[in-house]
Amino acid sequence: MVSEPQPRSAGPIERYVLGLAFLAGLPGSVIALVLLWTGSHSLNFQITLSLLVVTFWFGFAWTARGRVVHSLLTLASMLGALREGDFSVRGRGAGQGDSLGQAMAEVNQLADTLKEQRLGAVEATALLRRMMGQVEVGLFAFDSGRRLRLVNRWGERMLGQREERLLGLSADELGLAQCLVGPPVRTMDLAFPGWDGRWDVRRSTYRQDGVPHQLLVLSDVSRALREEERQAWKRIVRVLGHEINNSLAPISSIADSLQTLLERSVKAEDHEEDLVSGLSIIAGRAEGLRRFMAAYARLAKLPPPDMAPLEVEPWIRRVARLEGRMEVTVEPGPPVTIDADGDQLDQVLINLVSNAVEAVQEPGGAVRVGWSVDSAYLVVWVEDEGPGIGDGSNLFVPFFTTKPKGSGIGLVLSREIAEAHSGDVQLRNRTDTSGCRAELRIPLAAG
């Protein structure tokens, strides 16, 4: 496509080019006219030839001016089209060997490059919009005035309106103002016309046209939480049912046997011993069931930690000395103090040391306790030389235990306490030798 320059009034560059063209033809024209009028020629010939010289002189100057100005106007039109987003404009008319032709060729290549880039941007935008429409999260972009500038289909569904009705509304009008303040990552209970529930809220900042904008991402975690809650209840009910049945079944069986014994008209000589033994078994199973339910209540009613400064080395050495079945080796570590609930962390470390000692009771071996500082965390570790962990999938399932007299809440309670301190408890088999390594991670600063 040829870009046609638009007519315009002469400017300084046009007058400058025209003046140079006149000056270029001035010496030759003057010399020709002088020779013509000083020679012996007729008057008609002198006038006619003078008109021809002047005409050619002015025509040459004007043509030179038009050639340069036309090329410059063509370049200006092409650049203006590019500025308006029209990349189909192409320039022609200048020779490929001159500077104007080279300039037009460069502008043509620039137009091709910009066209390819715009096509790529359009395709990327279309792909982004398609992806935004497919993801099951609400995406909202707000400008510096907290007015909605972008929303995806899931966001439309959440707010119960189409995009054209939502754009331009403020965060207050949309009911999203509380999501734009406070921590950038959190979980909130929110109600929308589309539905309500518990939402994972994530907020970040980006710039568009030099102006800061906020991107808000809302994902519904209610369904995932409900599914996790159902699975947790199933595990708890399964373990509770198993434990209660283990107690009620012998109680019921022995009660039936004792009733049969009492209904006999002729009683054996040792019937009183049988009664005492049966009642003792019933009492023992009832006491075991009571302890089990007490442990469950203890897990469900864990109080929040009472934070206070805690020196790590004296705490670990004191807990290690509480173990009476064998000597626990304490490996030295760096001096460090943390903010924590000392009583609750006592319970965690006692559980970890007790598990390690029980693991080495039969095969034999040593138990070591130590600590280190890893980035912003205190890492307290307990290592044993026992058989290691066979199946770790049920380690933190409430009331699951492989010990004959275990309650199944030690590790669960330990993790609950650690998480209340913004930390964690992890167990894994050792790679250097047989045995297990338990780690308690607690932030060095109060979380």
C-alpha positions as CSV (number, residue, x, y, z in Angstrom):
1,M,0.0,0.0,0.0
2,V,1.4,3.4,-1.0
3,S,1.1,6.2,1.6
4,E,0.0,9.4,-0.1
5,P,1.2,12.6,1.7
6,Q,-1.4,15.1,2.6
7,P,-1.1,18.7,1.3
8,R,0.1,21.2,3.8
9,S,1.5,24.8,3.9
10,A,5.2,25.3,3.2
11,G,7.4,25.2,6.3
12,P,11.0,26.1,7.0
13,I,12.4,22.8,5.6
14,E,10.5,23.3,2.3
15,R,11.7,26.9,2.0
16,Y,15.2,25.8,2.8
17,V,15.2,23.0,0.2
18,L,13.7,25.4,-2.4
19,G,16.3,28.1,-1.6
20,L,19.2,25.6,-2.0
21,A,17.8,24.5,-5.4
22,F,17.6,28.1,-6.6
23,L,21.1,28.8,-5.4
24,A,22.4,25.6,-7.2
25,G,21.0,26.8,-10.5
26,L,21.8,30.5,-10.0
27,P,25.5,30.5,-11.4
28,G,24.7,28.6,-14.5
29,S,21.6,30.5,-15.3
30,V,23.3,33.9,-14.8
31,I,26.2,32.9,-16.9
32,A,23.9,31.7,-19.7
33,L,21.9,34.9,-19.6
34,V,25.0,37.1,-19.7
35,L,26.4,35.2,-22.6
36,L,23.1,35.3,-24.4
37,W,22.5,39.1,-24.0
38,T,26.1,40.1,-24.7
39,G,26.2,38.1,-28.0
40,S,25.1,39.2,-31.4
41,H,21.6,37.6,-31.4
42,S,18.3,38.9,-32.4
43,L,16.0,40.3,-29.7
44,N,13.4,37.7,-30.2
45,F,15.9,34.9,-29.9
46,Q,17.4,36.5,-26.7
47,I,13.9,36.9,-25.1
48,T,12.8,33.4,-26.1
49,L,16.0,31.7,-24.8
50,S,16.0,33.8,-21.6
51,L,12.4,32.6,-20.8
52,L,13.5,29.0,-21.5
53,V,16.5,29.4,-19.1
54,V,14.5,30.9,-16.3
55,T,11.7,28.4,-16.8
56,F,14.1,25.5,-16.6
57,W,15.9,27.1,-13.6
58,F,12.6,27.5,-11.6
59,G,11.3,24.2,-12.8
60,F,14.4,22.4,-11.6
61,A,14.3,24.1,-8.2
62,W,10.7,23.3,-7.7
63,T,11.1,19.7,-8.8
64,A,14.0,19.2,-6.4
65,R,12.0,20.7,-3.6
66,G,9.0,18.5,-4.4
67,R,11.1,15.4,-4.6
68,V,12.6,15.9,-1.2
69,V,9.5,17.1,0.5
70,H,7.3,14.3,-1.0
71,S,9.7,11.7,0.4
72,L,9.7,13.4,3.8
73,L,5.9,13.7,3.9
74,T,5.7,10.0,2.9
75,L,7.9,9.0,5.8
76,A,5.8,11.2,8.1
77,S,2.6,9.6,6.9
78,M,4.1,6.1,7.4
79,L,5.2,6.9,11.0
80,G,1.8,8.5,11.7
81,A,0.1,5.3,10.5
82,L,2.4,3.2,12.7
83,R,1.6,5.4,15.7
84,E,-2.1,4.9,15.0
85,G,-1.6,1.1,14.9
86,D,-1.9,0.7,11.1
87,F,0.9,-1.6,10.1
88,S,-0.2,-2.3,6.6
89,V,1.2,1.0,5.2
90,R,4.2,0.7,2.9
91,G,6.4,3.4,1.3
92,R,7.5,3.4,-2.3
93,G,8.9,6.0,-4.7
94,A,12.5,6.4,-3.6
95,G,15.4,4.6,-5.1
96,Q,16.9,1.7,-3.2
97,G,20.3,3.2,-3.6
98,D,19.7,6.6,-2.0
99,S,19.3,7.6,1.6
100,L,15.5,8.3,1.4
101,G,14.9,4.9,-0.1
102,Q,17.0,3.3,2.6
103,A,15.0,5.2,5.2
104,M,11.7,4.0,3.7
105,A,13.0,0.4,3.6
106,E,13.8,0.7,7.3
107,V,10.4,2.0,8.1
108,N,8.8,-0.8,6.1
109,Q,10.8,-3.4,8.1
110,L,9.8,-1.6,11.3
111,A,6.2,-1.9,10.3
112,D,6.6,-5.7,9.7
113,T,8.3,-6.1,13.1
114,L,5.6,-4.1,14.9
115,K,2.9,-6.1,13.0
116,E,4.4,-9.4,14.1
117,Q,4.7,-8.1,17.7
118,R,1.1,-6.9,17.8
119,L,-0.1,-10.2,16.3
120,G,1.9,-12.0,19.1
121,A,0.4,-9.7,21.7
122,V,-3.1,-10.3,20.4
123,E,-2.6,-14.0,20.4
124,A,-1.1,-14.0,23.9
125,T,-3.9,-11.8,25.2
126,A,-6.5,-14.2,23.6
127,L,-4.7,-17.2,25.2
128,L,-4.6,-15.4,28.6
129,R,-8.3,-14.5,28.5
130,R,-9.1,-18.1,27.6
131,M,-7.0,-19.4,30.4
132,M,-8.6,-16.8,32.8
133,G,-12.0,-18.1,31.7
134,Q,-11.1,-21.7,32.4
135,V,-9.5,-21.5,35.8
136,E,-11.9,-21.9,38.7
137,V,-10.7,-18.8,40.6
138,G,-11.9,-15.3,40.6
139,L,-9.5,-12.7,39.1
140,F,-10.1,-9.0,39.7
141,A,-7.8,-6.1,38.7
142,F,-8.3,-2.7,40.4
143,D,-6.8,0.6,39.4
144,S,-5.3,3.1,41.8
145,G,-8.8,4.4,42.6
146,R,-9.9,0.9,43.5
147,R,-12.2,0.6,40.6
148,L,-12.6,-2.7,38.7
149,R,-10.7,-2.8,35.4
150,L,-10.6,-6.6,34.7
151,V,-12.6,-9.6,35.7
152,N,-12.7,-13.2,34.4
153,R,-15.7,-15.4,33.9
154,W,-15.4,-17.1,37.3
155,G,-15.4,-13.6,38.9
156,E,-18.5,-12.8,37.0
157,R,-20.1,-15.9,38.3
158,M,-19.1,-15.1,41.8
159,L,-20.6,-11.6,41.6
160,G,-23.6,-12.7,39.7
161,Q,-23.3,-10.1,36.9
162,R,-21.8,-9.7,33.4
163,E,-18.4,-8.0,32.9
164,E,-19.9,-4.9,31.2
165,R,-22.0,-4.2,34.3
166,L,-19.0,-4.8,36.7
167,L,-16.2,-2.8,35.1
168,G,-15.8,0.7,36.6
169,L,-17.5,-0.2,39.9
170,S,-15.6,0.4,43.1
171,A,-14.4,-2.3,45.5
172,D,-16.9,-1.1,48.0
173,E,-19.8,-1.5,45.6
174,L,-18.6,-5.0,44.7
175,G,-18.2,-6.1,48.3
176,L,-14.4,-6.7,47.9
177,A,-13.1,-3.7,49.8
178,Q,-12.0,-5.9,52.8
179,C,-9.9,-8.0,50.4
180,L,-7.8,-5.0,49.3
181,V,-6.6,-4.3,52.9
182,G,-4.7,-6.4,55.4
183,P,-2.3,-9.2,54.7
184,P,-1.8,-10.1,51.0
185,V,-2.3,-13.8,51.7
186,R,-4.9,-15.1,54.0
187,T,-8.2,-17.1,54.3
188,M,-11.5,-15.3,54.7
189,D,-15.2,-16.0,55.0
190,L,-16.9,-14.1,52.2
191,A,-20.5,-14.0,50.8
192,F,-21.2,-13.2,47.2
193,P,-24.4,-13.2,45.1
194,G,-23.1,-16.3,43.3
195,W,-22.3,-18.2,46.5
196,D,-20.5,-17.9,49.8
197,G,-17.9,-19.9,51.6
198,R,-14.3,-19.8,52.8
199,W,-11.9,-18.2,50.3
200,D,-8.2,-18.2,49.9
201,V,-7.3,-14.5,49.2
202,R,-4.1,-13.5,47.5
203,R,-3.3,-9.9,46.5
204,S,-0.4,-8.5,44.5
205,T,0.5,-5.2,42.9
206,Y,1.4,-4.5,39.2
207,R,1.9,-1.4,37.1
208,Q,0.0,-0.5,34.0
209,D,0.8,2.8,32.1
210,G,3.0,3.7,35.0
211,V,0.1,3.6,37.5
212,P,0.0,1.0,40.3
213,H,-2.9,-1.6,40.1
214,Q,-3.9,-4.4,42.4
215,L,-4.6,-7.9,41.3
216,L,-6.9,-9.9,43.5
217,V,-7.2,-13.7,43.3
218,L,-10.0,-15.5,45.2
219,S,-10.2,-19.3,45.2
220,D,-12.9,-21.2,47.0
221,V,-11.4,-23.6,49.5
222,S,-14.7,-24.6,51.1
223,R,-15.1,-27.7,49.0
224,A,-11.5,-28.8,49.6
225,L,-11.8,-28.1,53.3
226,R,-15.1,-30.0,53.4
227,E,-13.6,-33.0,51.7
228,E,-10.6,-32.9,54.0
229,E,-12.9,-32.6,56.9
230,R,-14.9,-35.6,55.7
231,Q,-11.8,-37.7,55.3
232,A,-10.6,-36.6,58.8
233,W,-13.9,-37.6,60.4
234,K,-13.8,-40.9,58.6
235,R,-10.4,-41.7,60.0
236,I,-11.4,-40.5,63.5
237,V,-14.6,-42.5,63.4
238,R,-12.7,-45.6,62.1
239,V,-10.1,-45.4,64.9
240,L,-12.7,-44.5,67.6
241,G,-14.9,-47.4,66.5
242,H,-11.9,-49.7,66.5
243,E,-10.8,-48.7,70.0
244,I,-14.2,-48.7,71.5
245,N,-15.0,-52.1,70.0
246,N,-11.8,-53.4,71.4
247,S,-12.9,-52.5,74.8
248,L,-16.7,-53.2,74.6
249,A,-16.3,-56.6,73.0
250,P,-14.4,-58.3,75.9
251,I,-16.6,-56.4,78.4
252,S,-19.7,-57.8,76.8
253,S,-18.3,-61.3,76.5
254,I,-17.1,-61.4,80.1
255,A,-20.4,-59.9,81.3
256,D,-22.3,-62.7,79.6
257,S,-19.9,-65.3,81.1
258,L,-20.4,-63.8,84.6
259,Q,-24.2,-63.7,84.2
260,T,-24.1,-67.4,83.1
261,L,-21.9,-68.2,86.1
262,L,-24.3,-66.5,88.5
263,E,-27.4,-68.2,87.0
264,R,-26.0,-71.7,87.6
265,S,-27.7,-73.5,90.4
266,V,-24.6,-75.4,91.3
267,K,-21.6,-73.2,91.5
268,A,-18.0,-74.3,91.2
269,E,-15.7,-73.9,94.1
270,D,-13.6,-71.2,92.4
271,H,-16.6,-69.3,91.1
272,E,-15.7,-66.3,93.3
273,E,-12.3,-66.2,91.8
274,D,-13.8,-66.2,88.4
275,L,-16.1,-63.4,89.4
276,V,-13.2,-61.3,90.7
277,S,-11.1,-62.0,87.7
278,G,-14.0,-61.1,85.3
279,L,-14.8,-57.9,87.1
280,S,-11.1,-57.0,87.2
281,I,-10.9,-57.5,83.4
282,I,-14.1,-55.4,82.9
283,A,-12.7,-52.7,85.2
284,G,-9.4,-52.7,83.3
285,R,-11.0,-52.4,79.9
286,A,-13.3,-49.6,81.2
287,E,-10.3,-47.8,82.6
288,G,-8.5,-48.2,79.3
289,L,-11.5,-46.7,77.5
290,R,-11.6,-43.9,80.0
291,R,-8.0,-43.1,79.3
292,F,-8.6,-43.2,75.6
293,M,-11.5,-40.7,75.8
294,A,-9.4,-38.5,78.1
295,A,-6.6,-38.5,75.6
296,Y,-9.1,-37.5,72.9
297,A,-10.4,-34.6,75.0
298,R,-6.9,-33.5,75.6
299,L,-6.2,-33.4,71.9
300,A,-9.4,-31.5,71.2
301,K,-8.8,-28.9,74.0
302,L,-5.2,-27.9,73.4
303,P,-4.9,-24.3,74.8
304,P,-3.0,-21.6,72.8
305,P,0.7,-21.3,73.7
306,D,1.8,-18.9,76.4
307,M,4.9,-17.4,74.9
308,A,8.0,-16.6,77.0
309,P,11.7,-16.6,76.4
310,L,13.1,-20.2,76.5
311,E,16.8,-21.1,76.5
312,V,17.3,-24.1,74.3
313,E,20.2,-25.9,75.8
314,P,19.0,-26.0,79.4
315,W,15.5,-27.1,78.1
316,I,16.9,-30.0,76.0
317,R,19.2,-31.2,78.8
318,R,16.4,-31.1,81.4
319,V,14.0,-33.1,79.2
320,A,16.8,-35.7,78.3
321,R,17.4,-36.3,82.0
322,L,13.7,-37.1,82.5
323,E,14.1,-40.3,80.5
324,G,14.7,-43.0,83.1
325,R,14.9,-46.1,80.9
326,M,18.2,-45.3,79.4
327,E,20.8,-42.5,79.1
328,V,20.0,-40.1,76.2
329,T,23.1,-38.4,74.7
330,V,22.8,-34.6,74.2
331,E,24.9,-33.3,71.4
332,P,26.1,-29.7,71.9
333,G,24.7,-26.9,69.7
334,P,24.8,-23.1,69.4
335,P,23.5,-20.9,72.2
336,V,20.0,-19.7,71.2
337,T,16.8,-18.4,72.9
338,I,13.4,-18.6,71.4
339,D,9.9,-17.3,72.3
340,A,7.7,-20.4,73.1
341,D,5.5,-22.1,75.6
342,G,8.0,-24.2,77.6
343,D,5.4,-26.5,79.1
344,Q,4.0,-27.4,75.7
345,L,7.4,-27.9,74.1
346,D,8.3,-30.1,77.0
347,Q,5.5,-32.4,76.0
348,V,6.7,-32.5,72.3
349,L,10.3,-33.3,73.1
350,I,9.2,-35.9,75.8
351,N,7.1,-37.6,73.1
352,L,9.9,-37.6,70.6
353,V,12.5,-38.9,73.0
354,S,10.1,-41.5,74.4
355,N,9.3,-42.8,70.9
356,A,13.1,-43.1,70.1
357,V,13.8,-44.9,73.4
358,E,11.0,-47.4,72.8
359,A,12.3,-48.0,69.3
360,V,15.7,-49.2,70.6
361,Q,14.5,-51.1,73.7
362,E,14.3,-54.4,72.0
363,P,17.1,-54.3,69.3
364,G,19.3,-52.1,71.4
365,G,21.1,-48.9,70.3
366,A,21.6,-45.3,71.3
367,V,19.4,-42.2,71.3
368,R,20.9,-38.8,70.7
369,V,19.3,-35.3,71.0
370,G,20.7,-32.1,69.5
371,W,19.8,-28.8,67.9
372,S,21.0,-26.4,65.2
373,V,19.9,-23.2,63.5
374,D,18.7,-23.4,60.0
375,S,17.9,-20.1,58.4
376,A,15.2,-18.5,60.5
377,Y,14.3,-21.8,62.4
378,L,15.5,-23.7,65.4
379,V,15.8,-27.4,64.5
380,V,15.7,-29.8,67.5
381,W,16.5,-33.4,66.3
382,V,16.2,-36.8,68.0
383,E,17.9,-39.7,66.4
384,D,17.7,-43.4,67.3
385,E,19.3,-46.6,66.1
386,G,16.1,-48.6,65.9
387,P,14.4,-50.4,63.0
388,G,13.1,-47.1,61.4
389,I,9.7,-46.3,60.1
390,G,7.9,-49.0,58.2
391,D,4.8,-47.1,56.9
392,G,4.8,-43.4,57.6
393,S,1.3,-42.7,56.0
394,N,-0.5,-43.0,59.4
395,L,2.1,-41.4,61.7
396,F,-0.1,-38.3,62.3
397,V,-3.5,-40.0,62.1
398,P,-5.2,-39.4,65.5
399,F,-5.4,-42.6,67.7
400,F,-3.5,-44.7,65.3
401,T,-0.7,-46.6,67.0
402,T,1.4,-49.7,66.6
403,K,2.3,-49.9,70.3
404,P,0.4,-52.3,72.5
405,K,-0.2,-49.6,75.1
406,G,0.0,-46.6,72.9
407,S,-2.8,-43.9,72.8
408,G,-2.1,-42.8,69.2
409,I,-2.1,-39.1,70.0
410,G,1.6,-38.4,70.9
411,L,2.7,-37.4,67.5
412,V,-0.6,-35.8,66.6
413,L,-0.4,-33.7,69.8
414,S,3.3,-32.8,69.1
415,R,2.4,-31.6,65.6
416,E,-0.5,-29.6,66.9
417,I,1.8,-27.9,69.5
418,A,4.5,-27.2,66.8
419,E,2.0,-25.7,64.4
420,A,0.6,-23.5,67.2
421,H,4.2,-22.2,67.4
422,S,4.3,-21.6,63.6
423,G,6.5,-24.7,63.3
424,D,6.3,-28.3,62.3
425,V,7.3,-31.9,63.3
426,Q,8.8,-34.3,60.8
427,L,9.9,-37.9,61.0
428,R,12.0,-39.8,58.4
429,N,14.3,-42.8,58.3
430,R,18.0,-42.0,58.6
431,T,20.1,-42.4,55.5
432,D,23.5,-42.8,57.2
433,T,22.4,-45.9,59.2
434,S,19.3,-47.7,60.5
435,G,16.9,-45.8,62.7
436,C,14.7,-42.8,62.6
437,R,15.3,-39.0,62.8
438,A,12.6,-36.7,64.3
439,E,12.8,-33.0,63.8
440,L,11.0,-30.2,65.6
441,R,11.2,-26.9,63.7
442,I,10.4,-23.7,65.6
443,P,10.8,-20.1,64.2
444,L,13.6,-18.1,66.0
445,A,11.3,-15.0,66.0
446,A,7.8,-15.2,67.4
447,G,5.4,-15.9,64.5
